[in-house]
Amino acid sequence: MEESTAKRRKLDHADGGPTFEARSSSASAMGASGASAFILETEELLKDVKFDYGISSSTVEDTLRQFKDVIEAAEPHEPRLIGEVTARFEKSTRITIPYPDPKPPRDSPYKLSFEQPAQINVVGSWVLKTNFKSQPDLAIDMIVEMPASIFQEKDYLNMRYFYKRAYYLAYIASALRQTLGTSTEFVFDHLHGNQLLPILVARPKDTSEKNGDSNKASPQRKSRPPIRIIPCISEDYFPVARLTAVNNAIRQGKSEEKKTEGAKVPTPFYNTTLKAESKYSSYLKLLYKAANSCAAFRDACILGRIWLRQRGFSGKICDGGFGHFEWAVLMALLLQGGGRKGEAVLSPSLHSTQLFKATLQYIITANLQKKLVIIGKDPPNPETLRQSMPILHDATHGINILYKMTPWSIALLTEQARWSLSAINDSPLDQFDPLFIIKADQPLQIFDMLLNVHIPASREGIESVDRKGFVLDYSAKLYQTLKRALGERAQLIHLGLPERATWPITSAGPKSESKTLLVGIVVDPIKASQARDYGPAYQDKKEAESFRQFWGDASDLWQFPDGHIVESLDWSEFSYLGFPGICEGIIRYILKFRLQLGDSDLEFYWKEIPKIISLTSSDKVAFDGARQAFEVLERDVRDLEDLPLHVKQIAPICSDLRRTSLSIPEFNFRKPLLQPMEVVISFEISGKWPENLAAIQRAKIAFLLKIGSSLEEAKEEIKTHIGLESATRDDENLAFLDVVYENGASFRLRVHSDLEESLLDRQTKDKTLERHIRTEAADLLSSYKRMYANLPLHNQTLSTFCTRFPALSSSIRLTKHWFNSHKLSCHFQEELIELFVLQAFLKPYPWNTPCSAMTGFMRTLLLLSRWDWRDEPLIVDSADSLSTSQRLEIGTRLQAWRKIDPNMNRTVMFVATSHDVSGVAYTIHGPSRVVATRMTVLARSACKEVKEKAINLNLRSLFQPALRDFDVLLHLCPRVLKSITRDDATRRSRFANLNEQNVGKAALPLVEPPARTLLKKLSSTYSSPLLLFHGAPDDNVIAGLWNPLLHKRTFTVHMPCSLRSSGEKAGNEAELFEVNKNAILAEIARIGGDVIEKIEVKES
């Protein structure tokens, strides 16, 4: 593919819209290699998804010709009064005329007639050939232009045109059903959900259902898409000057005073709908011209259609009102004009991906949420276009092409475009999937807050004369109220409207739609957590009065120390609940005050989170307290003057000190921390360290003893205890020092020696040593790097990002709880789980960065479900320092690992970071392939539930462990575990003759939780026959799976585990042995003792 040359695009915000240099290219933003990869992927996508029109073209053409002949042959009749015609027609045909609301009165003087159509044409995507395979809304649009003779000049007023249009459509439906009713099913629908525009949908009857095969669609139904019959009017029949956005065309009222008053209320939606009825053919010509002048136009339309579909947008009002037609028209207009001086914004020589990207850029920079944009020559007076809907006015055709959009849908479209461009511009290797593959319309993955609002039955004071419908009018009022009430707390507010279904032509109308509105909110977590809002100054009487009227009794006065008085709102009563509680309190108050909605009318989601895990604003206070305690320790150690070497660094390495621990580090003098916070202490470089690994470990013990004695001498409130590691060799770390403060804070110190790394590295590379010695040295080196290099850096990184992303800490804790619930956490290093969540925050595409715990958790599950760890490395570039070549090297390193170890016995997951590109630092000790596969399966199952059930999902179901999948369940005794954890030293003795200094003494810190100790012992002893699973330290069930690879075998030396005779013989008459499961479980029960309460075995 030849690389296109390009100039940098120029942006200008003057005169309403941005201007792009004609030859702007995506390569300028993505880089040459990135742009090439992106273009190749989009071209491959277009090849795969393009609709094959050859398969069904002949069938479709014959059907369309049939329809045309039947419609043209329909018998005309003279004008008759609407009441008489309606009663006679509905009685004779049993077809209910789909009059829009309000229905015409029976005594109305309007007359209806039917005459042969002026013309019948096919328009839309089918003619333009911009459909794609598996398109859910695939249909063929046939317009039937009604003759001008059946209308009068004033039919644009008071719904008269739409009544005549509905009758004309019903008459066509009667003629078509009479002729084609045996093979075709006819239903009514609303065009794009517009209640003014009923249409007739004709689709072939599914004969397979009659034959008893409901799972297979008939070949005829597959080869012929539905046909939508759309009545319309000839171009410019009605006076355009009387159908501007500021004119009124609904003048209903009994008195002349009401008529005059009603004429002052603009009806922009009604007027634009009426004008658009005459523009089908002219817009088809516009799109044809664009397709002929720009070779990539059709492909760019398909890319736009896919992008919109993945985000839930379509031409329907309930889907945002921006679909393929609006996308195609916008591009066609930008190929002709839209520039600062009327020049074309897009060049016809651009590639489809460049057209796509430039259109996204235009949507963002045009600022359609706030600005009125006009494209075309001879623009009208902007004052005649003012309306509440977004405005992108096509001056040539006199249509606002965004008239079906709402303020919240244009806001979401703009944000989606911004997020997509961020994905394109961020990484040259991760552009395609976020734009076209990932389904980005799931509310649970987009919004930080979700609530259902019940639509009231009373329409008084809400429904407008613009005929948008009560639901849309009420939604607009709800949106305006929420937007003003939440202010800067909400980055985005979106309302999900109920969708109208099709209805049989014999029915009076569609079934009652949903009675609720789904409100989704993307919050600013910093501003949303503020407990007090400040309004206008008290001296500004007009604005202060408006503020008090809007807020009612919630408004009060606040005086600053300098004497300045302002209106304010106090939400501190909800502060303990964090920003979700504050926002919920605001919403409940303002909707009750402004819209009379009670608590029962509002249903908030995420209410089940406290039942799953405790996430409160007080958690931050606890983590801050732990950090302050660490700073005290650091100061106390640095103040010691009698140490042999100066302290260089004291680095935390535990999750408590990076705000990601599942259990909150709460402590006091009555309840000290039983699990100390781990810290690494480094000294200045010195030649006094012995050049022997075993000697270094003993020197570390001496250092720890000296630090402990010095701290106790310097501070009376400090107690220290030396502890021994469960080491099996004398050249690995042997000891640690527990430092316990009187206030309950406890720390576990380990000493870092620089010389240790060089000695281990030397042993690893010394080929004169035996292989097992070099292997052991390599294992020790990896453990050393994890403890003294990776963990301090990891702690620093996570601490930084938990400050930058307020929702990261709670998202990590929720994700860890998910791993614990499914008993996976014992196979994953804690830091690895944290990296999974961090990646979802660093690369959040196709969305923005998560702002709530649940959103971060949901996107982490999506990341895990989509990650193919067999062939793809996970690159967490937290420092944003890895170049493209380094990323490619990481991928090459993974391929090399897979060639060396194709069965993934040693390294399964490959996770690289900015400070460790080896990819194995976090995964060298697990998980195994079986565990990694289970994680992926569980994540995909959870994402499937999210996709299928959406807001009806029971969140607690995501955390329910599937214990039936395991072969063995070891039930641990909570009472015994608790007694081991608390230690008898915490209780006072009953015997008076005991030494008083040992009575009531506080328990020593735990080396590790007892359940984890038992798990390690069992895993090391029975790793071959049994794979064990366990969750949090307080999890009372250890699950196990028997190794299916240990099949029956003949007796040999070095059997993998305890075997027993199976009673069967091999072909050579040798006796076969099988795993002695009962004996193994009996040994496990003996090892566990009182800790194991019960062993449950799955029946085979």
N, C-alpha and C positions, 0 to 999 in steps of 0.2 A: 504494500500500500504506500502510495506516495504521500510524503508528509506535506500538509498544506501550509503555505506561508501565511502569516497573520500579523496584523498590527494590534497593539494593545487597544482594548476598548476604551472609549471615553464615556464618562457618566456626567450627566448634568441634570440638576433638579429644577431648573427654571422652566417656566411655562408648562408645568403639569406633568412632565414625564421624562424618563431617562432616555438617553440617546446612545446607541452603540455604534462604534465604527463598523462600517459595512463588512470588513473582513475579520471581525473578532473571532477568536478561536479558543476552544477549550484547552488547547495545548499550552497556552500562555499561563493558565492557572495550574495545570496538572503536570506539566513537564512532558517532554517528548515521549519517554518510555511509558509514563503513566497514561497519557492520552492515547497512545497506540493500543495499550492493553484494554483500556475502556472501550475504545472504538471497536476493537475486534470482538469483545464480549457482546456489545450491543448488536453488532451485525450478525453474530451467531444467534442471538436471541430472536432477532427479526426473522431469520430463516426458519426458526423452529415454530414461531407463533403465528406467522402470516396465514390468514384464512385462504383455503383453497376454493376459489369461487367456481372452478371448472366442474367440481363434483355435483353441485346443486344448481348451476346456472340454468340448465334447460328446464328442470322441474319448476324452478322459481318463475322463469319467464312464461311458461304455460299457465301457471296459476295466476300470475299478475294479469295476463291477457284475459283469462276467464273472469276475473274480478272486474276488469274494466268493461268488458262486454255486458256483464250483468248490471252494473251500475248505470251504464249509458242506456240500457233497455228498460230501466225502471219507469213505470207509468207516471207521468206528471199529473198534477191536479191544480185547480184554481185556488186562490187564497181563501181561507176560511178562518173564522175566529178561533183563537188559540184554545179556548175551553172546549168548543165543539170538536175540533180536530183531535185534541189530546184524548178525550173520552172515546171517540170512535176508533182511533188508531190503536190504543192500548187494549180495547175490548176485542177488536178483530184479530190482532197479531199476538196478543199477550206479551208484547214487548213494552217495557216501561221506558218512557222517554227520559233520558238522563239530564233533566233540567238542572242547572247549577242553583245553589242556594243564594238568595231566597227564591223559592219556586214562584212561577207567575200565577197571579190570581185567576180563578176560573172565569171571572167576569171581565178579564182584561180585554181591551179593544184591539190588541195586537192580532195580526192575521199571519197565518203560516201557509206556505205553499211548497210544492216541489217541482223543479224543472231539471232538465238534463244538465249535467255539470259543464262548465265552460271548458275545462280541460282536466285531465288526470295524468299525473306524473309521479315518478319514483324519485325520492330525494334521500339525502342522508348518507351514512357511512357505506351502505351497500353499493350505491352508485360511485362513491368516491374510492371504494375499495380500501378502507382503513379499519376493517374489523380484524379481530384476532381469534385464534382457536380458543375454545373453552370460555368464550366471552359470555358472562351470565345474562347480559341484557341484549344479546344479539337479536335484531329484528329488522324488518324491511319497512321503510316508511313510504306509504303511498298517499300523496296529497290529492284531495278532490276539491277543485276550485268551484265554489258555488257561484251560480250566475248572478250578475248584478241586478237582474230584473226582479229577484225575490226580496230585495232589500230596499229600504228608503234611506234618504240622506241622514235622517236623525236616528237611525238605528244604533248609532254608537252610544246613545244615551240609555241609562237605566236598564242595562242588561238585555236590551231588545235583540241585539245581534247574537248574543250567546244563547238566547232562547230559540231563535230561528236555526242557529247552528246545531243545537241539540236535536231538534226535530228532524233536520236534514240527515243527521247521522243515524238516528233511529230508523228512518225510512230506508236508508241504504242497508242497514242491518236486516231489515225485514226482507228486502229483495234478495240479499245474499243468502240468508238462511233458507229461503224458499227454494233456491236453486242448488245450493252447495251444502245444505245442512246435514246431509247424511255423512259427508266425509270431513267436514270442518266444524270446529267448535268456535263459537263466537261469544266474546265477553266484552264488557265495557271496562275502560280504565281511564285515569286522568293523565293527560300528557304532562310528564315531568312533575306529577303531583299537583298541578295547577287545577283547582276546583272549578275554574271557569271553562276548562277545555276537556270535556269528555271525548274519548276516541274509541274506536272499535278495533279489538284485537282478534285476529283470525288465526287459529293454529290447527293443524291437522289432528283429527281424533286419533288417540293411541289405541289401535286395534289389538295390541298385545295384551292389554288388560282384560279385554273380553275373552281372549283365548286362555286366560289363566296364568300368563307369564308377565307379572307386574314388574319384574326386574329388568326386562328388556324393552327398550323403546322400539317402536316399529321403524322400518327403514324409511318410510315416508316422513315420519316425524323428525328423524335425524337429518334428512336431506333438505328439508324445507323449514327455514326459520319462521317464526310468527310474522304475520303481516299486520302492520298498524295503519288503519285507515283514518286519515286526519283531514277533516273538512277545513277549508280556508277561504279567503276572499281575494279578489283581484287587487293588484297593487294600487295603493293610494286611492282606494275608493272613498274612504272617509277623510274628512278634512284634517290634515296633519296639524295645522295650527291650533286646533281645538283639543288635541290629544297630547299636549306637552305635560311634563311632570308636575306643573303647577296648576293645571286645569282640573276642573271637576266634571265628571261625566255621570255621576250618580246623584240625581236630584229628586229624591223621593221624600214625600211628606204630605200630610193632608192639607196643611194651611200654606198659604203663599209665604208667610213669614218663615216657616220651616224650610220651604224650598229655597228661599233666598239665602238663609243661613247655611244650608247644606251645600249650596253652590260654591261657598267660599273654601270648603275643605278639599284640598288636592287629592286626586286618586291616581298617583303615578303607576302603581302596579296594574290597575285595571287598564289604564290608557296604553301602557307599553305592551301588555298582553294583546290588546286589540290591534295595535300597530304591527306587532310581530306576526299576526295572522296573515299578513299580505306579503311577507318577506321571504318565504321559503325558496322560491325560484331565484330571486336575486342573490341570496346567500349561496345557493348552489353554484351559480355562475361565478361568484367571488372565489369560492374554494376550487372550482375547476381551473380558473385562471391562475391561482397560486400553484396548483399542482403541475400545470403545464410550464410555468415559468421557473419553478424551483424543483429540480430533480429529486431532492431529498425531502420534499414537503410531506409526502404520504408516510414515509418512514418516521419522520419526526412526529406526525400525528399519532401513529401507533405507539411510539415511545411515550408520548404524553398520555394516551389513553391508559396504558399499562400503569404508568406512574400514578395517575389519578385513581385507578381502580384499587391499587394496593393501599391507598390511603382512604378508601371509602367514599371518594367523591364521584358524583355523576351529575347528569343534568337535572335529576329530581330535586325538588326543593328540600325534601327530608335528607338528601345526601349532599347538601351544600349548594346545589344549583349551579355548579361549575363542572361540566362534563366534557366529553370529546368535542361536541359542537363548539362550545365556548373556547376551548383550547385551539381548535383549528381556525376559527374565525379570528382569534387574537393573533395567531401567527400570520394569517393572510393579511390582516391589516398592517402588521409591522413590516411585512414585505413591501408594502406600498407607502407607508408613512409612519407617523408617530414620533418622528424626530423633533429636535428643537425648532427647526425651521421648515418642518413638513417633509423632510427627507426620510427615506426608508431606514428603519432601525435595523432590519435584518437584510443580509445579502442573499440573493438566490444561489450563490455559489457555495454556501456553507454546507458542511456535512450535517447529517441528521442529528448527531450528538451535539454539534455546535448550535444548531437551531433549538434543540431541546434545552440546553443549558442557558442560552441567551433568553429564552422565553421565561425560564425560572427567574433569571436575574431581573427581567423586566417586571415580573409580578412583585418582586421584593422592592425594587427601587421606585416603582410607580406610587407606592404608599397609598394603595387604593382604599385603605381603611379610613383615611383622613382627607385625601385629595380627590378632586373632581378631575378626571382625565378625559380629554377629547382627542380622538384620532380622526384625521381626514381634513379635507379642504372645506372652506366656508363654514367654520364652526358656529353654532348658534350662541345666543347670549347665555352665559353660564347660569344666570339667575333663573332661566326657564327650565333648568335641569335639576335644581335643588330637590333632594328627597332624602329619606332616611336610609335607603338602600345604597350599597356601593355603586359608584358611577364610573363606567368606562364607555363613553358615548361614541358610537360610530356615526360620525357626521354625515357620511355619504348616504346611509340608509335610515338615519334618524332614530336609531335604536340604542338603548342602554343594554349592552349584551350581558350585563351582570344583574339584570332586574330580578332574577330568581334567587339571587344570593341574599344573605342576611349579614348583619354586622359581625356575628360570631363565626359564620362560615368563611367570610373573607379573611378574618383574623387567623383562623386555623389554616387556610390555604397559604397565606403569606408565611406563617411559621413553618409549615411543612416544606415550602420552597426554600426557606432559609436553612432549615436543618439539612435538606438534601444538598444544597450548595456547599455547606460546611463539610459534608461527607466527601464531596468531589474534591474540595480544595485541601483536605486534611492529609490523606495518605494515598499515594499513587497505587497502592496494592489493594485497597479496600473501598472501592467506589461502586462497583456494579451491584453487589447484593443489597446494600441498603436502599438503593434507588428502585430496583425492579423485582427483586426476589422476596425480600422480607415483607410480610403482611404487616402494615403499619397502622392499622385502624382499630386495634384492640383497645377499648377504653382502659382496661386494667393496666396496660403497659404504657399508656400515654399520660394519664391524668394522676395527679397526686391526691385529689379529693373527688369523690363521686357521690351524688345524691339523686334520689328520685323525688320529683315534685308532682304531687297529684293535681291534675287540672280541675279547677272548680266547675260545677255544673252551671252556675249562674254566669250569664254573659253580659250582664248589665255594666255599662261603663267601660267595657274593654273592646268589644268588637267594633272595628272601624268600618267606614263606608267603602274602603278600598277593595273589598271583596277578596282579601288574602285568606280569609278564614279565621275563625275564632282562635284556633290553636296557634297559628302564626302570630296573631295580634297579641295573645296572652304571652307567648314566648318572648316577643319583643319587649313587652313591659317587664317581664321577669329578668331579662338580660340587662336592661338599663338599670334596674334596681340593684342587681347584684354587682354590676360593674362599678357603680358609684359607691356602693357600700364597702366593697373590698378594696377598691382603689389600687394602690401599688402592691398590696399583698398578693394580688393575682396577676400573673404574667399573661394568662390566657384563660378565658371562660368560653366554654362551648356547650351548646344545647343540642341534644339528640332528639329530633322530632319523630313522632310515630309515623310509620309508613302506611300509606293507603293501599289496600289490596284491590285486585280486579274483582268484578262482580258479574254474575250472569245477566244477560240482557233482559231476562224476565223479572229480575229483582228491582226493588225501588232504589237501591244504592249499595255501596260497600258496607261490609260488616263494621260494627262500631270499632273504631281504632282504639289504640292503647290510651288509657286515661292518665298516663304519667309522662313527664318529661325527664330525660336523663341529663343532669348537669355535670359536666366535667371541668375541673379547675386545675391548672398548672400554677403552683404557688411560687413565690419568692420566699424561701424559708427564713431568711434574715428579717425581712420586713413583716412577714406574716406572724412572727413571734413577738412583735412589739405589743405591749399590753396597753398602751395609750396612744390614741390618735389626736392630732392637733388640727383644728379647723381654722377658719379665718379670724382675723383680729376682731375683738369686741367692738372697736370703733368703726369697723366697716359694716354699717348697719344693714345694707342690702344683702350682702353675702352671708352675714351672720344670721339674718332672718331666714334665708333660704336653707342654711345648714340646720337650724333648729326645726324648721318645718319638715325637713327630710328625716331627721333622727328622732324627733319627739323628745320624750322624757330622758332618753339616754344622753342627751347633750347637756354638758355643764361647763362652767367657766374654770379656766386654769390660769393661775398667775405665776409667771416666771420670777426668779430672784431679782431680775432687773425691773420688775414692776409691770412688764408687758402682759396683757390679759388676752387670752384667745379662747375660742370655743374648743371643747375637747370631748373625747369619749374614753371612758375607762373600762377596759376589758380584763383587769387584773384578776377577777374572780375565776377566769378560765386559764390563767397562766400555768398552773400546775399540770395542765393537759397538753402543753406545748402548742405549736401552731395549729394542729388539727382541731384542738378544743377551742382555741380562740376564734378561728374562722367559723367553726360550727356555731358558736355562741352568737357571732355577728349575724350569720345567715338566718338563724332561727329568729332573732329579734327583729331584723329589718323586714323579713317576709311576713311576720305576724303583724307588724305595725303598718306596713305599706300595702300588703296584699291579703291580709286577714287569713293567713295560712297558719294553722295550729301545728303543734308538734307531731300529731298523727298524720299530717299531710306531707311530712318530710321524712325521708328514709335515707340515712347516711350509711355508706359502705365503710369497710375497715373497722366496724364496731367489734368484730371478732378478734382483732389483733391482741387486745389485753388478755383474752382467754388462751391465746397461743404463746405469747411471750410478753413480758412487761417491758414496755418502751415508754419512758416518761421523761419529762424535762429535767427531773431530779437526777437522772443518770449522769448528765453532764457535770453536776456538782460533785458526784462521787468520783468520777474520773479526774476532775480538777483536784480534788483532795488527794488522790493517789499521786498525781504529778507533783503536788506541793510537798508531799511526804518524801518523794524521791529527791527533790531539790534540797530538803533538809539533810538527807543522808549524804548527798554529794558534798554539801558544805562541810558536814562533820568529818567526812573522810579526808577531804582536802586540807582541813585544818590540823590534821595529825602531823606533828613535826618529827616524830621519832621513827618514821618508816625508812628503810634502807634506800629506797628509790622514790623519786618524786612521781606523783600520780599524773599521768598524761590525759587520761580520759576515763570517765565513768559512764557507760552506755547502757540504757535499758534494753532488754531483749524479750520482754513478755508482753502479752496482749493487753494486760491491765494498764500498761503505761503507753499504749498507742490507741486506747479507746475502742478496742475491738473485742474485749473479752465478753463471753456470754454471761458470766456471773459478774455482778457489779462489785467492785472492790470497796465495799463498805466495812468500816472497822471503827472500834472505839476501845477504851480501856477494859470494858467488860467483855467485848467480843472481838478478839484480835483475829487477824487474817491467818487461817490455818494453812493456806497455800501461799507461800511468800512470792513476792514480785521479784523476778530474776533480773540480775544486773551483772555486767561484765566490767571489770576494772583493769585498765592497762597502765603500765608504768613506762617511764622514759627508757629509751634504748640503752642497754648496758652490756658490757663485756663480762659481767660477773655471773651471768647465767651459765650453768654447766652445759656442756655440749653432749648431753646424754638425755634421752627422752624420759627414762625412769627417774633420773636425778632431778630433772625439771619438775616433774610432778610432786616430788617431795619438797622441792624448794617452794612450790606453790602453797603447799600445806603450811610451811613455815611462815610465809607471807600472811596467810589467812589467820593463823594463830596470833601473829603480831598485830594485825588489824583489829581482831576481836578484843584482845587485851587492852589495846590502846583506846578503843572506843569505850569500853566499860570504865576505864580510868578517867577518861575525859568527860563522860556523860553518865550521870547516875541513872537516868531513865532508860538506858540501853542495856539489853541483855543479848549476849551472843552465844551461839552454839555451833560447834564444828560438826559437819555431817559427812558421811562417806557415800560416794557414788556406788552404784551396783556394777563396779568395774570387774572385768575378768582378766585384765592384763595390767602390768605395772607401768606400761608406757602410755596409758590413756588417763584422762583426768580422774583423780582419785577422791577429791574432797571439795566441799563447798562450805561457806560460812553463812549461817542464818543470823541476821541482825533484827532483833525485835525491840520496838519502841514501846514505851509505857502507854502511848495512846492507841496501841493496837496495830500500827503499821509494821509489817515485817518484810524483809528483803533477803534474797539469796544471792550471795556474791561468789563469783568465780574469777580467777586470775587469768589474764591473757599474757602469753609470752610470745614475742615475735620470732624468737629462735626456733620455737617448736615447729612452725610451718616450714622453715628452710630444711630442718632435719628430716621431717616427714617427706618433703618433696625429693630430697636427696635419696632417701631409701626407696621411694617409688621408682626412681629412674635408674637405680643401681642394678644393672643386669647381672652382676656377680652374685647377688643374693638369690636365694631360692624363690620360686614363683609365689608360694603361699605367703612368704614374708612381705614381698612387694604388694600383694593383694591386700594384706592386712594393713600395710602402711597407707595404701590408697584409700581404704575405708576410713582409717583414722584421719587422714587428710581432709576427706569430704566432711566428716563430722566436725573437725576443727574449723573449716571454712564456714560451715553453717553457723556454728556457735559464735565465732569471734569476728567474722567478716560480714556474712549475709544478714544475720539477724539484727545487728546494730543498724545497718543501712536500711533494712526493711522497716525497723521501728521508726527510723527518722522519716522515711518516705510516707508510711501510713499516717504518722502523726501530722505531717504537713497536709496531706490530702483530706484527712478528717476535719482539719480546720478550714480548708478551702471548700470542701463539699459537706455541708452540714448533715446531709442524709446518708453519708457514706458509713459512718459508725453504726447506725441502727440497721442499715441494709446488710452490713457484714454480720452483725449479730443475728439477724433474722435468717440469713442464709446458713450460718453455722447451726442454728436450731433445726433447719431443714435437714442438714447432713446428719445431725444427731438423731433426729426423729426416725430417719431411715437407716440408722446404725452404720453409717458410712465413715463417720469422722475418725474412727480409730485407724483407718487406712490412709487418711490424708493429713499431711502436716497442716497445722493451723494456718501457717503463712500462705500455703497454696490456695486455700479457700478464700483468704483475703485478697489474693491476686485475682481470682476469678471475678470478685465483685468490683475490684478497682478497675479492671478492664472494661466492665460494663459502664463505668463512669467516665473513663478516659475516651472510650470509643462508643458513645451512646447511640450512634446512628442506627436507624433513620429518625431518631428523636433528639431532643436536647438532653442535657445532663439530668439524671433523676433528682427530684427534690423531696422525695419521701421514701421511707423505709420500704413500703410495699412496692412502689414503682421500681426501686433499685433491685429488690428481690426478684420481681417478675422478669426483669430484663436479664438478670444473671441466669435465671433458669432458661431463658431463650438462648443466651450465649452458650450454655452447656449443652442444650439440645441440638444446636446447629454445629458445634465444633466437632470436626472429624479428627480426633487426636491420633488416628492411625497414620494420616498423611499430612496433617497440618500442625505446625508449631503454634503455640499461643505466645505472642510477643507483647509483653506489657511494657511499653516504652514510657515509663513514668516521667523520665527526665526529658523526653522528646529529643533524644540525642542520637538515635539509631538512624543511619542513612539507609538508602535503598540497597546499597551493596551489602551492608551488614545484615539486613533482613534476609537477603538472598543467601548469604553465607549460613545463617541460622537454618534456613530451609534445607540447604545442602547438607548441613551437619545432621539433621534429622534423617535424611535419606541414607546417609552413611550408617547411622545407627540401625536403621531398618535392614540394611544389607548385612550388617554384622550379626544382628539379632532379629531375624524375620519373625520369630514366634513371640517377640516382646516379652521374654522371660526376665530381662533385667530392667530395661527402661520402657515404660508404656507411654506416659505423657511427657511431652517436650515443652517446657515452659521457660522462656527466656525473658530476662528483664534488662533494664538499662545498665545495671551494675553487675549482671551475670548473664553473659551470652552463651554459656555452655549449654543451657537448656535443661540440665539435670540436677541442679542444686536443690530444687524443691521437690523433686520426684524420684530421686535415686533409691529411696526406701519405700516407695509405693506411690500410688496404688498399683495393684496387679491388674492384669488385663480383665479378669472376671469382675473385679470391683469397678474398674473404669467403665466397663460395659453396663453394669447395673446403674451407675450414676447417670449415664446417658439415657438409658431406658426410662428411668424415673423422671428425669428432666423432660423428656419428650412426652411422657404421659401427662405430666403436669401442664405443659404448654398446650396439649390437645384439649385438656379440660378447660383451660382458659379460653381457648378459641371457640369451643363448642358451647360452653355455658355462659361465657362473658360475665355480665354482672349478676347472673343467677348462680354463680359459683359459690360453693361453700368453702371458704378459705381453710377451715380446719381439716378438710379432706386432703389438702395438699401435704399435711404433716402426719397423716395416719400411716404408720408402718405396715407393710404387707407381711406380717409374721407368718402367714400361711406359705410363703415362698421358701421358708427355711426348713431344713431337715431336723434340726435339734434346737431346743430353746432351754437355756440354763437360767432358771429363775433365782435371783439372788435375794437374800434375806435383808430387807431394809433395816431391821432392828440391829442385826449384827454389824452391818456396814456403818451404821450411825455410832455404835459403841466403839468401833475401831477408830473412827474419825475423831470422836470427842475425847477419847483417852480417859482412863480412870483418874488421872491426876487432876482433872478439872473438878472432881467431887471432893468434899471434905470427908475425912476418915471417921468411922464410927468408934475407933479405938483410941483411948486417951493416951496410951503409952507409946504411940508412934512419935517419931521425931517431928517436932512442930514445923521445922523448915521444909519438910516434904509434904505437909498437909495443905491442901487447897492450892497447890502450885499449878500455874497455867500449863496447858498442854504444849508440848513442843510442836513446831511446824511440821506438817506432813512432807515426807519426801515426794510422794505422789498419792492420789486417791487409791484406796484399797481395791476397788473394782478394776482399776487400770493395772494394778500390780498383778492381780489374778489373771487378767486377760493376757498380759505379756508372758506370764509363765505358761499358760495353756497354749498360746500361739507358738512359742519357741519349742514346746515339747511335741505338739501334735500338728505342726504346720503342714505336714505331708498329707495326712488323711482328712483333715478338717480345716475349713476356712471359717474363721470366727468374725462376727460383726458385733460392734458395740457402739453406743452413742456417747452421751455426756457422762461425766464421772458419776453422776447420781442415777444413771440408767440401771434399772434393776433386772434387765434381761440381756443376756448374751446369746446371740443367735449363731447358728453354724450350718454350713453346707458340707456334705461329704464330697470328697474329690471324685468326680466321675471317671477320671483317668486311671484310678487304681482298680482296674478290673481283675477278674480272677486270673491267677497265674500259678505256675509250678514253683516249688520251693527253691530258693537260691540263698546264697549268703548275702548279708546286708539287706534284709527286707526293709521296706520303707516304714513299716509300722507293725503293730500287732495283727497277726493274721490267724485264721482258723480254717480247718478243712471244710470245704464246701460240699463234700460227699460226691463230687463229680471228678471225672478223670479226663485228661487230654487225649489226643489221638495216639500218643505213644504210651498210653496206660499210666502216665505219671499223674499223681494226685494233684488236684487244683485247690488253691487256697484263696480265701477272700478276706476282706477287712473284718476284723473282729470288733464290730461296732459296740457290742455290749461290754466287752472288756475295756475298751477305750473310755466309754462313758462311766464305767465303774471307777477307773483310775482318776478321771476328772472329778468325780464325786469325792473320792478320797483326798485329792489335792485341795479341793475347795473347802472341805469340812463343813463347818456350820455356816459359812458364807453362802453356799449353794443350798437353797431351800428345796428346790424341786427341779428335776430334769424331765422335759417334755419332748417326746420323740414323735415325729410325724409318721403316721401310718403309711406304709408303702403300698 
